[in-house]
Amino acid sequence: MVLVMKQYKAENGDRLDQIIYKEYKTLSVFDKVIAYNPILATKPILSDGDLVNLPTIDIKITPKAKKLW
């Protein structure tokens, strides 16, 4: 099995949560991304040149129920 993965090169001051949200439009995959980037788990603010591995993740979106009234 081949895992398709993008890499993001951080700029000084980038935050991992912002990068994840920008890529996946949700933070529900944060733990999965951290699994591919364990060294970044303790870095709230990334340094210039840090590489962030962004694996392809299937995200299932459940539509919200609409209220009738």
C-alpha positions in Angstrom: 0.0 0.0 0.0 1.4 3.4 -1.0 0.4 6.4 1.1 0.0 9.6 -0.8 1.3 12.5 1.3 1.8 16.2 0.7 4.5 18.1 2.6 4.1 21.7 3.8 7.2 23.7 4.5 6.5 25.9 7.5 7.3 29.6 7.7 8.4 31.1 11.0 5.4 31.5 13.3 3.1 29.0 11.5 1.0 26.8 13.8 0.3 23.2 13.2 -3.5 23.6 13.9 -3.7 26.3 11.3 -2.0 24.3 8.7 -4.2 21.3 9.4 -7.4 23.3 9.2 -6.3 25.0 6.0 -5.6 21.6 4.4 -8.5 19.5 5.7 -11.1 22.1 6.7 -11.4 20.4 10.1 -9.3 19.8 13.2 -10.9 16.3 13.7 -7.9 14.8 11.9 -5.3 16.5 14.2 -4.3 13.3 16.0 -3.9 11.4 12.7 -1.6 14.2 11.3 0.4 14.2 14.6 1.0 10.5 14.1 2.9 11.3 10.9 4.7 14.2 12.6 5.5 13.2 16.1 8.4 15.6 16.5 6.0 18.5 15.9 3.6 17.4 18.7 5.5 19.5 21.3 6.0 22.6 19.0 3.0 24.9 19.2 4.8 27.4 17.0 6.7 26.0 14.0 10.1 27.2 12.9 11.0 28.3 9.4 11.7 25.3 7.3 9.9 22.7 9.5 8.3 20.1 7.2 4.8 19.0 8.0 3.6 15.6 6.5 0.0 15.9 5.4 -1.3 12.4 4.6 -4.3 11.8 2.5 -7.2 11.2 4.9 -10.8 10.3 4.0 -13.0 12.7 5.9 -16.6 11.8 6.4 -18.9 14.8 6.8 -22.2 14.2 8.5 -24.8 16.8 7.5 -26.4 18.6 10.4 -30.1 18.0 10.9 -32.2 21.0 10.1 -34.8 22.2 12.6 -38.3 22.4 11.2 -39.2 25.2 13.6 
